[in-house]
């Protein structure tokens, strides 16, 4: 299994990517000070999705889907994937 976390936040917050990554890596997962969310994704090495070349690409698609289902949109947001 490989574990990923998809982070997404509002682009209205200047410098949010660096602050969000700092908060994530420091263990501050509540994101109360951020307009952001984190989605944890675990995939087996055998996972395959047509159009995705590797597990990270699959994790991004899953993370985006979960974020969109949770009310996020791609407009005015930044996102990134971290592997744990």
N, C-alpha and C positions, 0 to 999 in steps of 0.2 A: 504494500500500500504506500502511496505517496499522498502527503497532506499539503493542501494549499489553503490560502485565505485570500478571498477577493475583497478588496477595500474600495469603497466608493464614497465620494463626498462632493459637496457643492463647490463649484468653481467661484462662488461669490466670496469665499473665505480666502483671502490672499495668502499664499504660501502654505495652503492646507496640506499639500502632498507631503512636504517635509515634516510638518507637525503631526500629521496622521501616522506616518511611518514611525516617527519617534515615539508617539503614544503606543502604537502597536508593539514595537520591539521592547518598550519598557514595561509592558504588561498592563497598561491602562486601557482595558478593553471596553469600558463603559461609554466612551465617546460623548460624555455629557457636554463637554466643551466644544464639540465639533458637530457640524451638520453632516454626519457620516455614518456608515454602517459597515460591518464586517460579516462575511459569509464564509464559513468553513466547509471545505470540500475534500473528501477522501476518495481516491481512485485507485483501483488495482492496476498493476502494470499491463494487464491484458486489455484494458478498456480501449475501445475504438469507436470513433464517430466519423462518418464520411465528411470530408471537408476539413477535418482537423488533423494536422500533421504530427502532433505529439500530445502528451498528457496535459501540459500547461495550456495548450489551445483549447482542449476539452474543458478544463477547469474554468477558463475565462468565459466560455459559452454558458456553462452552468451557473457561474457567479452572476453574469449579466441577467440571465433568466430569473434567478432568485431575487435579484435586486429589483428588476422590473415588476415582478409579482408582488413585491413589497412596497411598490409605489414610486420607485425611482424612475427617472427617464435618462436618456443619454444626453439630452440638451443641458448645457451648463453644468456638467459634472466632469470630474476626473476620476479615473479608477486605475488600480494596479493590482497585480497578483504577486503574492509572496509565497514561497515554498518553505514549509517548516521542516 
